[in-house]
Amino acid sequence: MHFRNLTTDPINSYMFVASGSKPSSVLRTPLLLAMVVVLAVVWAATCPAVAQTLTVLHNFTGNDGAYPFSRLTIDGQGNLYGTTGGTLPPTYGTIFELSRSNLIGNLLVLLRRTPTGICDFCVDNLLRDAQGNLYVSDAIGGNFGNGAVLKLTPAGLMPIVLYSFTGGADGQYPNDGLISDAEGNLYGTTGLGGAFGKGVVFKITPSGTETVLYSFTGGSDGGEPWGRLLQDSQGNFYGATYVGGGELSFGVLFELSASGVETVLHTFTGGSDGGHPNGDLIADAAGNLYGTTPSIPRSVHGVVFKITQQGVLTVLHTFTGSDGFDPRSGLIMDALGNLYGTTWSGGSSGNGVVYELSANGTLTVLHSFSGPEGELPAGGLVFDASGNLYGTAAYGGTSNYGVVFKLTP
């Protein structure tokens, strides 16, 4: 099983090689790769933190954005792109760029959100193509207030609305970012809408034509999909739903064939396997999938899991609260099979951590957030070509509107 890249960014499409920690540019391709994504880092009470250097690259002030919840996107030159979740003055929501030449200093606002029906709530992960266009899901904007898919050109003009959801059979509230194929078609999910009101998997052509590939029923097939899709070289999709899957409705992991036939790979029970998965999945070169589940009532404080192509799920780590709490963002993986991620809270100050989970199952806290350097990281991590990690914290910083940070090994 070979997985399509989630973006055409050179850095985001690196395949990591087993001989070292840096990606090889020779192996960059949007068609065949081992997916690399970041996991949430946890403070293990029995495992001391290793020496890492965290640098705050930007403190949001409100005017330039506030409350960054999504994962950053990084291009081949090391420039960072992201979104913030503020809605109205003085806490504006923005789409921003932080250039490599000015990684500590002023941030360039590419689009400032206003409640006009365009980019009302663009807080999902950005997708960047080879021409520098940015694509984003707007959860509540568009012509009907049910969400839209937008394209922002490098010229920085008002975004182009590629498609506005009606809230009916075509879906409602796109919520977790987009992926693309070699022809420039976009794929994503909506949290609600569709034939049964429980969300859809959709395709949108470059000209803006939408096709519903699958409508969830909310039953054994799952409902309310959450997290960015994966696509393999045969056109099959992989993802997770937040609810459905059985009487207790803790969600499922699914495969959707190119012809629209769904196969449930795992039904969560809410017990030791966790439940309500809400982060991006990643895959290794063998086709195994990795992900996280958040903290849920009556059960664990979140887990890191692996599932084989045959549907065998293994819990790689169970969070206890003292070693991290509530992973929400999914994972990334390095050349040696080590996983990296963030937790929403927990750690030495209760404000979240960045962690590494080694291939042999040992968890190490790389950084525990303290407030001035950020609080409550929700968006996950990205690598640069040198192996540095970048991410956002939704709160904290000098104005308590969140930060962009860099973590150097």
MOPE-V373211 format. One record per pair of residues at least 12 apart in sequence whose ideal C-beta (glycine too) atoms are under 7 Angstrom apart, sorted by the first residue. I is the first residue (numbers start at 1). GAP is how many residues later the second one is. Records with the same first field share a line. If there is no record, write none. Layout:
I->GAP ; GAP
This chain:
1->231 ; 286 ; 308
2->30 ; 230 ; 231
3->30 ; 32 ; 227 ; 228 ; 229 ; 280
4->26 ; 27 ; 177 ; 227 ; 228 ; 229
5->25 ; 28
6->173 ; 222
7->66 ; 120 ; 121
8->22 ; 121 ; 122 ; 172
9->64 ; 65 ; 66 ; 67 ; 119
10->18 ; 65 ; 66
11->63 ; 64 ; 65 ; 373 ; 374
12->61 ; 62 ; 370
13->15 ; 16 ; 17 ; 20
14->14 ; 22
15->12 ; 18 ; 19
16->18 ; 20 ; 318 ; 319
17->318
18->317 ; 318
20->315
21->313 ; 314 ; 366
22->363 ; 364 ; 365
23->362
30->152
31->151 ; 202
32->201
34->250 ; 251
35->195 ; 247 ; 248
36->246 ; 296 ; 297 ; 347
37->243 ; 245 ; 293 ; 294 ; 295 ; 296
38->293 ; 294 ; 302 ; 303 ; 342 ; 343 ; 344
39->253 ; 265 ; 291 ; 292 ; 293 ; 300 ; 301 ; 302 ; 318
40->252 ; 284 ; 287 ; 289 ; 301 ; 302 ; 303 ; 315
41->299 ; 300 ; 301 ; 302 ; 312 ; 313 ; 314 ; 315 ; 324 ; 325 ; 326
42->277 ; 281 ; 282 ; 301 ; 304 ; 311 ; 313 ; 321 ; 323
43->279 ; 280 ; 281 ; 303 ; 304 ; 305 ; 310 ; 322 ; 325
44->279 ; 319 ; 320 ; 321
45->277 ; 278
47->315 ; 316 ; 317 ; 318
49->316 ; 317 ; 319
50->314 ; 316
52->314 ; 315 ; 355 ; 356 ; 357
53->355
54->313 ; 319 ; 351 ; 353
55->350 ; 351
56->317 ; 318 ; 341 ; 347 ; 349
57->41 ; 46 ; 47 ; 347 ; 348 ; 349
58->40 ; 49 ; 345 ; 346
59->338 ; 339 ; 340 ; 344
60->24 ; 337 ; 339 ; 341 ; 342 ; 343
61->338 ; 340
62->24 ; 28 ; 29 ; 30 ; 337 ; 339
63->27 ; 29
64->30 ; 43 ; 45
65->19 ; 21 ; 27 ; 28 ; 29 ; 31 ; 44
66->18 ; 19 ; 20 ; 25 ; 26 ; 335 ; 336
67->17 ; 18 ; 19 ; 327 ; 328 ; 334 ; 335
68->14 ; 15 ; 16 ; 17 ; 311 ; 324 ; 326 ; 334
69->16 ; 54 ; 309 ; 310 ; 325
70->12 ; 13 ; 53 ; 54 ; 55 ; 309
71->54 ; 258 ; 308 ; 309 ; 311
72->307 ; 310 ; 318 ; 319 ; 320
73->53 ; 55
74->308 ; 310 ; 316
75->53
77->23
78->22 ; 306
79->18 ; 19 ; 20 ; 21
80->18 ; 310 ; 324
81->16 ; 45 ; 47 ; 53
82->14 ; 44 ; 310
83->12 ; 39 ; 40 ; 43 ; 53
84->12
85->38
91->310
92->20 ; 21
93->20 ; 29
94->15 ; 17 ; 18 ; 19
95->15 ; 16 ; 27 ; 39 ; 41 ; 57
96->12 ; 13 ; 14
97->13
98->306
110->42 ; 46
111->41 ; 48
117->24 ; 25 ; 26
118->23 ; 40 ; 41 ; 43
119->19 ; 22 ; 31 ; 40
120->18 ; 20 ; 21
121->17 ; 18 ; 19 ; 20
122->14 ; 16 ; 28
124->12 ; 13 ; 51 ; 52 ; 53
125->52 ; 103
127->50 ; 51 ; 52 ; 53
129->51
132->22
133->18 ; 19 ; 20 ; 21
134->18
135->14 ; 15 ; 16 ; 43 ; 51
136->14
137->12 ; 37 ; 38 ; 40 ; 41 ; 51
138->12
139->34 ; 35 ; 36
140->33
142->19 ; 22 ; 23
143->21
144->20 ; 21 ; 22 ; 23
146->19 ; 20 ; 21 ; 26 ; 27
147->18 ; 25 ; 26 ; 27 ; 43
148->13 ; 15 ; 16 ; 17
149->13 ; 14 ; 25 ; 29 ; 37 ; 55
150->12
162->42 ; 46
163->41 ; 45 ; 47
165->25 ; 28
167->26
168->25
169->25 ; 26 ; 43
170->23 ; 40 ; 42
171->19 ; 22 ; 23 ; 28 ; 29 ; 31 ; 41
172->18 ; 20 ; 21
173->17 ; 18 ; 19
174->14 ; 15 ; 16
175->14 ; 15 ; 16 ; 51
176->12 ; 13 ; 50 ; 51 ; 52
177->51
179->49 ; 50 ; 52
181->50
184->22
185->18 ; 19 ; 20 ; 21
186->18
187->15 ; 16 ; 42 ; 44 ; 50
188->14 ; 41
189->12 ; 36 ; 40 ; 50
190->12
191->33 ; 35
192->32
194->18 ; 21 ; 22
195->20
196->19 ; 20 ; 21 ; 22
198->18 ; 19 ; 20 ; 25 ; 26 ; 46
199->17 ; 24 ; 25 ; 26
200->12 ; 14 ; 15 ; 16
201->12 ; 13 ; 24 ; 36 ; 55
213->43 ; 47
214->42 ; 46 ; 48
216->25 ; 28
218->25 ; 26
219->25
220->25 ; 26 ; 44
221->23 ; 41 ; 43
222->19 ; 22 ; 23 ; 29 ; 30 ; 32 ; 42
223->18 ; 20 ; 21
224->17 ; 18 ; 19
225->14 ; 15 ; 16
226->14 ; 15 ; 16 ; 51 ; 52
227->12 ; 13 ; 50 ; 51 ; 52 ; 53 ; 54 ; 103
228->52
230->51 ; 53
234->24
235->23
236->19 ; 20 ; 21 ; 22
237->19
238->17 ; 43 ; 51
239->15 ; 42
240->12 ; 13 ; 37 ; 41 ; 51
241->13
242->34 ; 35 ; 36
245->19 ; 22 ; 23
246->21
248->21 ; 22
250->18 ; 19 ; 20 ; 25 ; 26
251->17 ; 24 ; 25 ; 26
252->12 ; 14 ; 15 ; 16
253->12 ; 13 ; 24 ; 36 ; 54
265->42 ; 46
266->41 ; 45 ; 47
268->25
270->26 ; 28 ; 29
271->28
272->28 ; 43
273->30 ; 32 ; 40 ; 42
274->19 ; 22 ; 25 ; 26 ; 28 ; 29 ; 31
275->18 ; 21 ; 24
276->17 ; 18 ; 20
277->14 ; 16
278->16 ; 50
279->12 ; 13 ; 48 ; 49 ; 50 ; 51
280->50
281->49
282->48 ; 49 ; 50 ; 51
284->49
287->22
288->18 ; 19 ; 20
289->18
290->16 ; 41 ; 49
291->14 ; 39 ; 40
292->12 ; 35 ; 38 ; 39 ; 49
294->32 ; 33 ; 34
295->30 ; 31
300->18 ; 19
301->18 ; 19 ; 20 ; 24 ; 25
302->17 ; 23 ; 24 ; 25
303->12 ; 14 ; 15 ; 16
304->12 ; 13 ; 35 ; 53
316->41 ; 45
317->40 ; 44 ; 46
319->24
321->25
323->40
324->19 ; 22 ; 23 ; 29 ; 31
325->18 ; 19 ; 20 ; 21
326->17 ; 18 ; 19
327->14 ; 16
328->16 ; 50
329->12 ; 13 ; 49 ; 50 ; 51
330->50
332->49 ; 51
336->23
337->22
338->18 ; 19 ; 20 ; 21
339->18
340->16 ; 41 ; 49
341->14 ; 39 ; 40
342->12 ; 35 ; 38 ; 39 ; 49
344->32 ; 34
345->31
347->18 ; 21 ; 22
348->20
349->19 ; 20 ; 21 ; 22
351->18 ; 19 ; 20 ; 24 ; 25 ; 45
352->17 ; 23 ; 24 ; 25
353->12 ; 14 ; 15 ; 16
354->12 ; 13 ; 27 ; 35 ; 53
366->41
367->40
369->24 ; 27
371->25
372->24 ; 25
373->23 ; 30 ; 32
374->19 ; 22 ; 23 ; 28 ; 29 ; 31
375->18 ; 20 ; 21
376->17 ; 18 ; 19
377->14 ; 15 ; 16
378->16
379->12 ; 13
387->22
388->18 ; 19 ; 20
389->18
390->16
391->14
392->12
393->12
